[in-house]
Amino acid sequence: MLAFWQLAGYLPPHPPSLGTAEVAAFYSEHANSIRAGQLLSLIFSTLLIKGVRRQASGEA
């Protein structure tokens, strides 16, 4: 899951010294990779939750 956060641009986090224009520029320049990382995180989280629930209920 951390790999998807890195793909989305959340790892490493932005330094607090960045200005609003720099942060906005980062997000506009990396919009597609952010969307891809978020989509993969959503899919992975859904599958993970389903697997945990299935394991907890004793299903194979």
C-alpha positions in Angstrom: 0.0 0.0 0.0 2.9 2.3 0.7 4.0 1.9 -2.9 0.7 3.3 -4.1 1.1 6.3 -1.8 4.5 6.9 -3.2 3.1 6.7 -6.7 0.5 9.2 -5.7 3.2 11.6 -4.5 2.5 11.4 -0.8 5.8 9.8 0.2 8.0 11.6 1.0 5.7 14.3 2.3 6.2 17.9 1.1 8.5 20.0 3.2 6.6 22.7 5.3 8.7 25.4 3.7 7.0 25.0 0.3 4.8 27.9 -0.7 1.2 27.5 -1.9 2.2 28.1 -5.5 4.8 25.3 -5.4 2.4 22.8 -3.9 -0.2 23.7 -6.4 2.3 23.3 -9.2 3.3 19.9 -7.9 -0.3 18.6 -7.9 -1.1 20.0 -11.3 2.1 18.5 -12.8 1.6 15.1 -11.3 -2.2 14.8 -11.6 -2.2 11.5 -13.5 0.2 9.7 -11.2 -1.8 11.0 -8.2 -5.0 9.6 -9.7 -3.4 6.3 -10.5 -2.0 6.0 -7.0 -5.4 6.8 -5.5 -7.2 4.3 -7.7 -4.7 1.5 -6.9 -5.0 2.3 -3.2 -8.8 2.2 -3.4 -8.7 -1.2 -5.2 -6.1 -2.6 -2.8 -8.0 -1.4 0.3 -11.2 -2.9 -0.9 -9.6 -6.3 -1.6 -7.8 -6.2 1.7 -10.9 -5.5 3.7 -12.8 -8.3 1.8 -9.9 -10.7 2.5 -9.8 -9.9 6.2 -13.6 -10.3 6.5 -13.5 -13.6 4.7 -10.7 -14.8 6.9 -12.5 -13.7 10.1 -15.7 -15.5 9.1 -13.8 -18.7 8.4 -14.5 -18.9 4.6 -11.8 -20.2 2.4 
